[in-house]
Amino acid sequence: MKPVRPSSPLFGRVRALVKKIPRGRVATYGQLSDLVEKRLTPVGIGWALSGCGDEIPWHRVINGRGTISTKGAAAELQRSLLEAEGVPFGPDGAIDLPACQWRKRASSRRP
């Protein structure tokens, strides 16, 4: 796969999708990869969100197991932001994806 620059239109598409995730909902890296026709892998989705700033609700993106992939202070921040939005974590530290996962509505326009 060809490397994508941080300012690329594809990264912009990912960020636009993440902006659509409502409070109290989450999406997975793989789900977002699917929504951009797999033009980025789930890891590439992470790169698209790295350093995106507070205007993008990056904390609403988790891994396919329903857990946080960030580490250290970023993981603590992500969890606290999600909990503040009402996203519950189970005893194992996972989010119940069937209950909390955002589903993009079909539209004729791309994000």
A tleap script that builds the chain and sets N, CA, C and O, in Angstrom:
source leaprc.protein.ff14SB
mol = sequence {
  NMET LYS PRO VAL ARG PRO SER SER PRO LEU
  PHE GLY ARG VAL ARG ALA LEU VAL LYS LYS
  ILE PRO ARG GLY ARG VAL ALA THR TYR GLY
  GLN LEU SER ASP LEU VAL GLU LYS ARG LEU
  THR PRO VAL GLY ILE GLY TRP ALA LEU SER
  GLY CYS GLY ASP GLU ILE PRO TRP HIE ARG
  VAL ILE ASN GLY ARG GLY THR ILE SER THR
  LYS GLY ALA ALA ALA GLU LEU GLN ARG SER
  LEU LEU GLU ALA GLU GLY VAL PRO PHE GLY
  PRO ASP GLY ALA ILE ASP LEU PRO ALA CYS
  GLN TRP ARG LYS ARG ALA SER SER ARG ARG
  CPRO
}
set mol.1.N position { 0.835 -1.169 0.000 }
set mol.1.CA position { 0.000 0.000 0.000 }
set mol.1.C position { 0.887 1.243 0.000 }
set mol.1.O position { 1.872 1.312 0.736 }
set mol.2.N position { 0.538 2.200 -0.812 }
set mol.2.CA position { 1.294 3.431 -0.917 }
set mol.2.C position { 1.132 4.273 0.353 }
set mol.2.O position { 0.011 4.409 0.845 }
set mol.3.N position { 2.218 4.844 0.903 }
set mol.3.CA position { 2.093 5.679 2.096 }
set mol.3.C position { 1.220 6.903 1.805 }
set mol.3.O position { 1.245 7.454 0.704 }
set mol.4.N position { 0.464 7.308 2.795 }
set mol.4.CA position { -0.424 8.453 2.656 }
set mol.4.C position { 0.099 9.569 3.551 }
set mol.4.O position { 0.393 9.346 4.725 }
set mol.5.N position { 0.213 10.757 2.997 }
set mol.5.CA position { 0.680 11.895 3.787 }
set mol.5.C position { -0.405 12.331 4.761 }
set mol.5.O position { -1.590 12.189 4.461 }
set mol.6.N position { -0.018 12.869 5.944 }
set mol.6.CA position { -0.991 13.306 6.935 }
set mol.6.C position { -1.999 14.313 6.414 }
set mol.6.O position { -3.111 14.380 6.938 }
set mol.7.N position { -1.656 15.096 5.405 }
set mol.7.CA position { -2.570 16.097 4.882 }
set mol.7.C position { -3.371 15.582 3.687 }
set mol.7.O position { -4.008 16.367 2.985 }
set mol.8.N position { -3.344 14.290 3.455 }
set mol.8.CA position { -3.997 13.732 2.280 }
set mol.8.C position { -5.513 13.806 2.380 }
set mol.8.O position { -6.057 13.861 3.482 }
set mol.9.N position { -6.196 13.807 1.248 }
set mol.9.CA position { -7.662 13.773 1.253 }
set mol.9.C position { -8.208 12.521 1.952 }
set mol.9.O position { -9.278 12.571 2.557 }
set mol.10.N position { -7.491 11.416 1.872 }
set mol.10.CA position { -7.941 10.190 2.521 }
set mol.10.C position { -7.937 10.343 4.039 }
set mol.10.O position { -8.877 9.909 4.706 }
set mol.11.N position { -6.899 10.949 4.589 }
set mol.11.CA position { -6.884 11.225 6.026 }
set mol.11.C position { -8.035 12.163 6.371 }
set mol.11.O position { -8.663 12.016 7.420 }
set mol.12.N position { -8.312 13.116 5.504 }
set mol.12.CA position { -9.440 14.026 5.706 }
set mol.12.C position { -10.765 13.282 5.742 }
set mol.12.O position { -11.642 13.615 6.539 }
set mol.13.N position { -10.918 12.280 4.888 }
set mol.13.CA position { -12.145 11.453 4.901 }
set mol.13.C position { -12.297 10.721 6.224 }
set mol.13.O position { -13.388 10.671 6.794 }
set mol.14.N position { -11.202 10.156 6.708 }
set mol.14.CA position { -11.239 9.440 7.985 }
set mol.14.C position { -11.660 10.399 9.089 }
set mol.14.O position { -12.538 10.082 9.892 }
set mol.15.N position { -11.046 11.551 9.128 }
set mol.15.CA position { -11.354 12.525 10.174 }
set mol.15.C position { -12.800 13.004 10.082 }
set mol.15.O position { -13.445 13.225 11.107 }
set mol.16.N position { -13.314 13.166 8.864 }
set mol.16.CA position { -14.721 13.568 8.689 }
set mol.16.C position { -15.650 12.478 9.220 }
set mol.16.O position { -16.673 12.782 9.832 }
set mol.17.N position { -15.304 11.227 8.993 }
set mol.17.CA position { -16.109 10.127 9.526 }
set mol.17.C position { -16.112 10.130 11.047 }
set mol.17.O position { -17.159 9.965 11.674 }
set mol.18.N position { -14.940 10.316 11.634 }
set mol.18.CA position { -14.824 10.300 13.089 }
set mol.18.C position { -15.623 11.445 13.697 }
set mol.18.O position { -16.192 11.292 14.778 }
set mol.19.N position { -15.675 12.578 13.027 }
set mol.19.CA position { -16.476 13.706 13.520 }
set mol.19.C position { -17.969 13.356 13.581 }
set mol.19.O position { -18.713 13.967 14.348 }
set mol.20.N position { -18.403 12.394 12.793 }
set mol.20.CA position { -19.819 11.998 12.758 }
set mol.20.C position { -20.206 11.034 13.871 }
set mol.20.O position { -21.394 10.809 14.103 }
set mol.21.N position { -19.231 10.464 14.560 }
set mol.21.CA position { -19.549 9.516 15.640 }
set mol.21.C position { -20.144 10.314 16.795 }
set mol.21.O position { -19.477 11.195 17.337 }
set mol.22.N position { -21.384 10.024 17.182 }
set mol.22.CA position { -22.010 10.820 18.249 }
set mol.22.C position { -21.453 10.497 19.635 }
set mol.22.O position { -20.855 9.444 19.857 }
set mol.23.N position { -21.664 11.423 20.548 }
set mol.23.CA position { -21.288 11.216 21.950 }
set mol.23.C position { -21.907 9.916 22.436 }
set mol.23.O position { -23.049 9.597 22.103 }
set mol.24.N position { -21.149 9.174 23.222 }
set mol.24.CA position { -21.659 7.939 23.785 }
set mol.24.C position { -21.587 6.740 22.857 }
set mol.24.O position { -22.053 5.657 23.209 }
set mol.25.N position { -21.014 6.916 21.682 }
set mol.25.CA position { -20.855 5.828 20.709 }
set mol.25.C position { -19.385 5.689 20.350 }
set mol.25.O position { -18.598 6.618 20.530 }
set mol.26.N position { -19.028 4.526 19.844 }
set mol.26.CA position { -17.659 4.270 19.404 }
set mol.26.C position { -17.675 3.606 18.036 }
set mol.26.O position { -18.688 3.050 17.612 }
set mol.27.N position { -16.551 3.673 17.360 }
set mol.27.CA position { -16.331 2.954 16.103 }
set mol.27.C position { -14.990 2.248 16.243 }
set mol.27.O position { -14.155 2.634 17.062 }
set mol.28.N position { -14.793 1.218 15.442 }
set mol.28.CA position { -13.521 0.507 15.479 }
set mol.28.C position { -12.635 0.943 14.307 }
set mol.28.O position { -13.107 1.449 13.288 }
set mol.29.N position { -11.344 0.725 14.497 }
set mol.29.CA position { -10.404 1.029 13.420 }
set mol.29.C position { -10.775 0.247 12.157 }
set mol.29.O position { -10.736 0.787 11.052 }
set mol.30.N position { -11.131 -1.022 12.329 }
set mol.30.CA position { -11.505 -1.848 11.182 }
set mol.30.C position { -12.769 -1.359 10.501 }
set mol.30.O position { -12.867 -1.377 9.274 }
set mol.31.N position { -13.734 -0.924 11.292 }
set mol.31.CA position { -14.971 -0.378 10.746 }
set mol.31.C position { -14.679 0.849 9.876 }
set mol.31.O position { -15.221 0.984 8.779 }
set mol.32.N position { -13.824 1.735 10.373 }
set mol.32.CA position { -13.473 2.924 9.597 }
set mol.32.C position { -12.687 2.550 8.347 }
set mol.32.O position { -12.848 3.180 7.302 }
set mol.33.N position { -11.843 1.534 8.447 }
set mol.33.CA position { -11.127 1.039 7.277 }
set mol.33.C position { -12.121 0.578 6.209 }
set mol.33.O position { -11.959 0.885 5.028 }
set mol.34.N position { -13.141 -0.155 6.630 }
set mol.34.CA position { -14.181 -0.595 5.691 }
set mol.34.C position { -14.884 0.597 5.044 }
set mol.34.O position { -15.183 0.571 3.850 }
set mol.35.N position { -15.148 1.641 5.830 }
set mol.35.CA position { -15.871 2.806 5.320 }
set mol.35.C position { -15.068 3.626 4.318 }
set mol.35.O position { -15.637 4.412 3.561 }
set mol.36.N position { -13.749 3.447 4.309 }
set mol.36.CA position { -12.924 4.104 3.286 }
set mol.36.C position { -12.463 3.077 2.251 }
set mol.36.O position { -11.388 3.190 1.663 }
set mol.37.N position { -13.312 2.078 2.054 }
set mol.37.CA position { -13.082 1.025 1.059 }
set mol.37.C position { -11.729 0.343 1.225 }
set mol.37.O position { -11.096 -0.045 0.243 }
set mol.38.N position { -11.295 0.200 2.462 }
set mol.38.CA position { -10.025 -0.460 2.815 }
set mol.38.C position { -8.819 0.192 2.152 }
set mol.38.O position { -7.792 -0.455 1.942 }
set mol.39.N position { -8.947 1.478 1.822 }
set mol.39.CA position { -7.803 2.196 1.254 }
set mol.39.C position { -6.755 2.476 2.315 }
set mol.39.O position { -5.613 2.813 2.001 }
set mol.40.N position { -7.156 2.332 3.592 }
set mol.40.CA position { -6.224 2.354 4.714 }
set mol.40.C position { -6.507 1.124 5.558 }
set mol.40.O position { -7.664 0.737 5.723 }
set mol.41.N position { -5.477 0.515 6.088 }
set mol.41.CA position { -5.657 -0.583 7.032 }
set mol.41.C position { -6.116 0.014 8.365 }
set mol.41.O position { -6.085 1.233 8.532 }
set mol.42.N position { -6.539 -0.823 9.315 }
set mol.42.CA position { -6.847 -0.288 10.643 }
set mol.42.C position { -5.670 0.481 11.254 }
set mol.42.O position { -5.875 1.487 11.934 }
set mol.43.N position { -4.456 0.021 11.020 }
set mol.43.CA position { -3.280 0.758 11.506 }
set mol.43.C position { -3.188 2.122 10.811 }
set mol.43.O position { -2.847 3.124 11.440 }
set mol.44.N position { -3.489 2.150 9.535 }
set mol.44.CA position { -3.500 3.411 8.790 }
set mol.44.C position { -4.543 4.381 9.322 }
set mol.44.O position { -4.333 5.594 9.316 }
set mol.45.N position { -5.662 3.845 9.780 }
set mol.45.CA position { -6.696 4.685 10.404 }
set mol.45.C position { -6.102 5.349 11.649 }
set mol.45.O position { -6.317 6.537 11.891 }
set mol.46.N position { -5.361 4.578 12.427 }
set mol.46.CA position { -4.690 5.142 13.595 }
set mol.46.C position { -3.745 6.270 13.215 }
set mol.46.O position { -3.698 7.296 13.893 }
set mol.47.N position { -2.992 6.086 12.136 }
set mol.47.CA position { -2.089 7.134 11.662 }
set mol.47.C position { -2.871 8.363 11.238 }
set mol.47.O position { -2.435 9.489 11.481 }
set mol.48.N position { -4.011 8.165 10.612 }
set mol.48.CA position { -4.834 9.297 10.173 }
set mol.48.C position { -5.317 10.121 11.361 }
set mol.48.O position { -5.528 11.328 11.245 }
set mol.49.N position { -5.490 9.462 12.500 }
set mol.49.CA position { -5.993 10.157 13.685 }
set mol.49.C position { -4.898 10.686 14.591 }
set mol.49.O position { -5.157 11.532 15.447 }
set mol.50.N position { -3.681 10.203 14.415 }
set mol.50.CA position { -2.607 10.646 15.304 }
set mol.50.C position { -2.330 12.130 15.096 }
set mol.50.O position { -2.165 12.598 13.969 }
set mol.51.N position { -2.285 12.842 16.183 }
set mol.51.CA position { -2.007 14.273 16.124 }
set mol.51.C position { -3.087 15.096 15.480 }
set mol.51.O position { -2.816 16.198 15.003 }
set mol.52.N position { -4.324 14.590 15.449 }
set mol.52.CA position { -5.397 15.307 14.751 }
set mol.52.C position { -5.961 16.479 15.544 }
set mol.52.O position { -6.661 17.320 14.981 }
set mol.53.N position { -5.671 16.548 16.831 }
set mol.53.CA position { -6.159 17.677 17.622 }
set mol.53.C position { -7.516 17.415 18.248 }
set mol.53.O position { -8.174 16.417 17.954 }
set mol.54.N position { -7.914 18.319 19.104 }
set mol.54.CA position { -9.132 18.149 19.877 }
set mol.54.C position { -10.415 18.338 19.068 }
set mol.54.O position { -11.491 17.972 19.540 }
set mol.55.N position { -10.323 18.898 17.868 }
set mol.55.CA position { -11.545 19.086 17.061 }
set mol.55.C position { -12.067 17.769 16.496 }
set mol.55.O position { -13.201 17.701 16.022 }
set mol.56.N position { -11.250 16.731 16.545 }
set mol.56.CA position { -11.645 15.395 16.091 }
set mol.56.C position { -11.800 14.520 17.332 }
set mol.56.O position { -10.862 14.423 18.122 }
set mol.57.N position { -12.961 13.875 17.529 }
set mol.57.CA position { -13.157 13.032 18.717 }
set mol.57.C position { -12.473 11.668 18.578 }
set mol.57.O position { -13.129 10.627 18.552 }
set mol.58.N position { -11.155 11.700 18.491 }
set mol.58.CA position { -10.323 10.508 18.299 }
set mol.58.C position { -10.594 9.449 19.363 }
set mol.58.O position { -10.435 8.255 19.111 }
set mol.59.N position { -11.000 9.886 20.539 }
set mol.59.CA position { -11.200 8.956 21.658 }
set mol.59.C position { -12.351 7.991 21.418 }
set mol.59.O position { -12.475 6.996 22.132 }
set mol.60.N position { -13.193 8.263 20.431 }
set mol.60.CA position { -14.333 7.393 20.124 }
set mol.60.C position { -13.953 6.234 19.209 }
set mol.60.O position { -14.825 5.468 18.797 }
set mol.61.N position { -12.682 6.091 18.887 }
set mol.61.CA position { -12.219 5.006 18.015 }
set mol.61.C position { -11.432 4.004 18.861 }
set mol.61.O position { -10.458 4.357 19.525 }
set mol.62.N position { -11.879 2.753 18.818 }
set mol.62.CA position { -11.286 1.682 19.620 }
set mol.62.C position { -10.994 0.483 18.721 }
set mol.62.O position { -11.293 0.501 17.527 }
set mol.63.N position { -10.416 -0.544 19.302 }
set mol.63.CA position { -10.106 -1.720 18.488 }
set mol.63.C position { -11.308 -2.669 18.400 }
set mol.63.O position { -12.315 -2.475 19.082 }
set mol.64.N position { -11.191 -3.669 17.574 }
set mol.64.CA position { -12.288 -4.600 17.309 }
set mol.64.C position { -12.657 -5.499 18.475 }
set mol.64.O position { -13.698 -6.156 18.445 }
set mol.65.N position { -11.822 -5.536 19.494 }
set mol.65.CA position { -12.149 -6.303 20.706 }
set mol.65.C position { -12.959 -5.468 21.685 }
set mol.65.O position { -13.396 -5.956 22.727 }
set mol.66.N position { -13.155 -4.183 21.328 }
set mol.66.CA position { -13.891 -3.294 22.215 }
set mol.66.C position { -13.027 -2.664 23.280 }
set mol.66.O position { -13.538 -2.148 24.274 }
set mol.67.N position { -11.714 -2.700 23.082 }
set mol.67.CA position { -10.808 -2.133 24.077 }
set mol.67.C position { -10.000 -0.988 23.483 }
set mol.67.O position { -9.957 -0.787 22.269 }
set mol.68.N position { -9.374 -0.261 24.364 }
set mol.68.CA position { -8.553 0.883 23.985 }
set mol.68.C position { -7.178 0.387 23.549 }
set mol.68.O position { -6.570 -0.455 24.211 }
set mol.69.N position { -6.697 0.919 22.429 }
set mol.69.CA position { -5.390 0.511 21.915 }
set mol.69.C position { -4.281 1.468 22.303 }
set mol.69.O position { -3.105 1.108 22.243 }
set mol.70.N position { -4.635 2.682 22.701 }
set mol.70.CA position { -3.597 3.623 23.100 }
set mol.70.C position { -2.955 3.142 24.394 }
set mol.70.O position { -3.501 2.271 25.071 }
set mol.71.N position { -1.828 3.688 24.733 }
set mol.71.CA position { -1.075 3.262 25.917 }
set mol.71.C position { -0.816 4.444 26.843 }
set mol.71.O position { -0.878 5.600 26.426 }
set mol.72.N position { -0.527 4.138 28.101 }
set mol.72.CA position { -0.112 5.145 29.069 }
set mol.72.C position { -1.161 6.207 29.343 }
set mol.72.O position { -2.350 5.918 29.479 }
set mol.73.N position { -0.687 7.455 29.422 }
set mol.73.CA position { -1.565 8.580 29.746 }
set mol.73.C position { -2.657 8.757 28.686 }
set mol.73.O position { -3.781 9.141 29.012 }
set mol.74.N position { -2.336 8.484 27.436 }
set mol.74.CA position { -3.339 8.618 26.372 }
set mol.74.C position { -4.488 7.630 26.588 }
set mol.74.O position { -5.646 7.965 26.339 }
set mol.75.N position { -4.177 6.423 27.047 }
set mol.75.CA position { -5.213 5.421 27.318 }
set mol.75.C position { -6.102 5.872 28.471 }
set mol.75.O position { -7.323 5.721 28.415 }
set mol.76.N position { -5.493 6.424 29.512 }
set mol.76.CA position { -6.272 6.925 30.646 }
set mol.76.C position { -7.176 8.069 30.220 }
set mol.76.O position { -8.337 8.135 30.624 }
set mol.77.N position { -6.643 8.972 29.401 }
set mol.77.CA position { -7.438 10.089 28.891 }
set mol.77.C position { -8.584 9.578 28.035 }
set mol.77.O position { -9.718 10.033 28.184 }
set mol.78.N position { -8.301 8.632 27.135 }
set mol.78.CA position { -9.331 8.091 26.254 }
set mol.78.C position { -10.447 7.463 27.068 }
set mol.78.O position { -11.624 7.707 26.801 }
set mol.79.N position { -10.093 6.666 28.049 }
set mol.79.CA position { -11.117 6.024 28.873 }
set mol.79.C position { -11.940 7.068 29.628 }
set mol.79.O position { -13.166 6.967 29.681 }
set mol.80.N position { -11.285 8.056 30.207 }
set mol.80.CA position { -12.032 9.063 30.970 }
set mol.80.C position { -12.958 9.877 30.071 }
set mol.80.O position { -14.063 10.230 30.482 }
set mol.81.N position { -12.522 10.178 28.853 }
set mol.81.CA position { -13.387 10.903 27.913 }
set mol.81.C position { -14.599 10.056 27.525 }
set mol.81.O position { -15.716 10.568 27.452 }
set mol.82.N position { -14.383 8.774 27.277 }
set mol.82.CA position { -15.494 7.889 26.927 }
set mol.82.C position { -16.454 7.724 28.108 }
set mol.82.O position { -17.671 7.769 27.927 }
set mol.83.N position { -15.923 7.536 29.294 }
set mol.83.CA position { -16.779 7.396 30.474 }
set mol.83.C position { -17.591 8.663 30.710 }
set mol.83.O position { -18.754 8.587 31.107 }
set mol.84.N position { -16.988 9.832 30.470 }
set mol.84.CA position { -17.701 11.104 30.630 }
set mol.84.C position { -18.867 11.220 29.646 }
set mol.84.O position { -19.828 11.946 29.899 }
set mol.85.N position { -18.778 10.500 28.521 }
set mol.85.CA position { -19.856 10.490 27.536 }
set mol.85.C position { -20.875 9.385 27.813 }
set mol.85.O position { -21.848 9.233 27.074 }
set mol.86.N position { -20.649 8.614 28.879 }
set mol.86.CA position { -21.587 7.558 29.240 }
set mol.86.C position { -21.290 6.200 28.645 }
set mol.86.O position { -22.125 5.299 28.723 }
set mol.87.N position { -20.119 6.031 28.052 }
set mol.87.CA position { -19.744 4.732 27.498 }
set mol.87.C position { -19.297 3.838 28.657 }
set mol.87.O position { -18.324 4.154 29.341 }
set mol.88.N position { -20.004 2.720 28.881 }
set mol.88.CA position { -19.640 1.849 29.995 }
set mol.88.C position { -18.537 0.857 29.622 }
set mol.88.O position { -18.472 0.363 28.496 }
set mol.89.N position { -17.683 0.584 30.589 }
set mol.89.CA position { -16.629 -0.408 30.436 }
set mol.89.C position { -16.960 -1.588 31.336 }
set mol.89.O position { -17.385 -1.408 32.476 }
set mol.90.N position { -16.763 -2.793 30.821 }
set mol.90.CA position { -16.982 -3.993 31.621 }
set mol.90.C position { -15.815 -4.231 32.556 }
set mol.90.O position { -14.811 -3.521 32.498 }
set mol.91.N position { -15.944 -5.237 33.429 }
set mol.91.CA position { -14.860 -5.571 34.364 }
set mol.91.C position { -13.552 -5.930 33.660 }
set mol.91.O position { -12.470 -5.774 34.226 }
set mol.92.N position { -13.663 -6.408 32.429 }
set mol.92.CA position { -12.467 -6.771 31.654 }
set mol.92.C position { -11.859 -5.578 30.913 }
set mol.92.O position { -10.870 -5.731 30.196 }
set mol.93.N position { -12.450 -4.392 31.086 }
set mol.93.CA position { -11.947 -3.198 30.423 }
set mol.93.C position { -12.459 -3.012 29.011 }
set mol.93.O position { -12.014 -2.107 28.306 }
set mol.94.N position { -13.384 -3.853 28.589 }
set mol.94.CA position { -13.916 -3.774 27.229 }
set mol.94.C position { -15.270 -3.058 27.211 }
set mol.94.O position { -16.009 -3.047 28.196 }
set mol.95.N position { -15.559 -2.472 26.073 }
set mol.95.CA position { -16.841 -1.823 25.807 }
set mol.95.C position { -17.721 -2.846 25.093 }
set mol.95.O position { -17.241 -3.597 24.244 }
set mol.96.N position { -18.981 -2.874 25.430 }
set mol.96.CA position { -19.943 -3.756 24.765 }
set mol.96.C position { -20.235 -3.177 23.376 }
set mol.96.O position { -21.070 -2.283 23.235 }
set mol.97.N position { -19.547 -3.688 22.360 }
set mol.97.CA position { -19.702 -3.146 21.007 }
set mol.97.C position { -21.133 -3.211 20.483 }
set mol.97.O position { -21.598 -2.224 19.912 }
set mol.98.N position { -21.863 -4.328 20.647 }
set mol.98.CA position { -23.234 -4.325 20.139 }
set mol.98.C position { -24.099 -3.199 20.736 }
set mol.98.O position { -25.015 -2.702 20.080 }
set mol.99.N position { -23.808 -2.812 21.955 }
set mol.99.CA position { -24.597 -1.762 22.609 }
set mol.99.C position { -24.110 -0.357 22.269 }
set mol.99.O position { -24.906 0.581 22.247 }
set mol.100.N position { -22.825 -0.200 22.004 }
set mol.100.CA position { -22.247 1.151 21.891 }
set mol.100.C position { -21.686 1.509 20.515 }
set mol.100.O position { -21.289 2.653 20.293 }
set mol.101.N position { -21.646 0.559 19.597 }
set mol.101.CA position { -21.004 0.840 18.314 }
set mol.101.C position { -21.887 1.698 17.426 }
set mol.101.O position { -23.078 1.438 17.256 }
set mol.102.N position { -21.271 2.724 16.868 }
set mol.102.CA position { -21.931 3.622 15.922 }
set mol.102.C position { -22.096 2.914 14.583 }
set mol.102.O position { -21.212 2.182 14.136 }
set mol.103.N position { -23.214 3.138 13.971 }
set mol.103.CA position { -23.457 2.611 12.621 }
set mol.103.C position { -23.731 3.784 11.695 }
set mol.103.O position { -24.700 4.520 11.880 }
set mol.104.N position { -22.884 3.950 10.709 }
set mol.104.CA position { -23.049 5.051 9.747 }
set mol.104.C position { -24.298 4.798 8.927 }
set mol.104.O position { -24.520 3.702 8.412 }
set mol.105.N position { -25.092 5.821 8.824 }
set mol.105.CA position { -26.299 5.720 7.983 }
set mol.105.C position { -25.897 5.803 6.524 }
set mol.105.O position { -24.971 6.527 6.157 }
set mol.106.N position { -26.595 5.064 5.711 }
set mol.106.CA position { -26.324 5.081 4.274 }
set mol.106.C position { -26.675 6.443 3.705 }
set mol.106.O position { -27.685 7.043 4.074 }
set mol.107.N position { -25.833 6.922 2.805 }
set mol.107.CA position { -26.120 8.166 2.124 }
set mol.107.C position { -25.504 8.098 0.740 }
set mol.107.O position { -24.666 7.243 0.454 }
set mol.108.N position { -25.928 8.999 -0.097 }
set mol.108.CA position { -25.402 9.013 -1.450 }
set mol.108.C position { -24.093 9.797 -1.533 }
set mol.108.O position { -23.384 9.734 -2.538 }
set mol.109.N position { -23.783 10.534 -0.468 }
set mol.109.CA position { -22.551 11.335 -0.447 }
set mol.109.C position { -21.480 10.649 0.364 }
set mol.109.O position { -21.755 10.050 1.404 }
set mol.110.N position { -20.255 10.740 -0.119 }
set mol.110.CA position { -19.123 10.233 0.651 }
set mol.110.C position { -18.764 11.254 1.706 }
set mol.110.O position { -18.996 12.447 1.514 }
set mol.111.N position { -18.192 10.801 2.839 }
set mol.111.CA position { -17.782 11.753 3.884 }
set mol.111.C position { -16.664 12.649 3.425 }
set mol.111.O position { -16.206 13.503 4.184 }
savepdb mol mol.pdb
quit
